[in-house]
Amino acid sequence: MNRDIESVIDDAIALISSLNSSPDSIPPYNVDAMKKCITNINKLYKKNADDLIILKSGSISENNRKQEVVITAQARQSCIEYIKRCCCTYLNERMLRIKHLRWKHGGHIPEKLKESMCEAELKWLQEYNSLLADFQSSLGENGVNLLLNMKPPHNLFVKVRAKQNIGSFELSDGTTVSLTENALHSLPVADCEMLIRQGMLELAKREAGKYAVPVKRGQFDATGRDTMYVDERRGEDRRQAKTDLLIGSGSIDRSI
């Protein structure tokens, strides 16, 4: 009996295992396992229906035999419910991941990820996008883009690096910035957020816990020697700290 139960729920377990093995992406839709789960549910249901007919017919007179049939039917029903929960969890989790990736990539899921989606999921995504577009256009005179400013920024400007040659990019204040591959820029979060999520820009990596303050808007010194570095742990300007040290040691006249 235990082996029979294990065999009918193996495919359901495989569905959940495929999600656990790829927690940050969408694994290819497992059509075969899903079909086997449906087939197993139908087989278990039919066996229970047949046993119920036998019990109602009174063809089984022994109480022990009746009890055995009832227990077996209950075990089958538990398997049915378990398989159903696994299938529903599989479909719901995939839907949540698709929705998350849709927002993460600025409304456009990469084609490589779409290849892992089934036809029903692609149709659902299309309808979801359509509903969101209608909702956004219905707000205000010019509509609202819900993809912008999804999180409150810690800073109004952010240091980014272009991952490819994007060309001229106009900021919200009319300033034009040339975004060339590997170039560093300090841009308003509201202007570059969409490009970051689409993979065209990336946040510049911080070195040794420090970040460069731009000499002027949108530009950084290539070597970093002419920029001011801020110690994140204490929030003190290194140059000012060095000046204070020289004054304290008498190297600089305090009256100056």
PyMOL commands that set and color helices and strands:
alter all, ss='L'
color gray80, all
select helices_A, chain A and resi 2-21+31-57+63-104+111-114+119-137+189-197+238-248
alter helices_A, ss='H'
color red, helices_A
select strands_A, chain A and resi 157-162+167-170+176-179+184-188+201-203+210-213+228-231
alter strands_A, ss='S'
color yellow, strands_A
deselect
rebuild
show_as cartoon
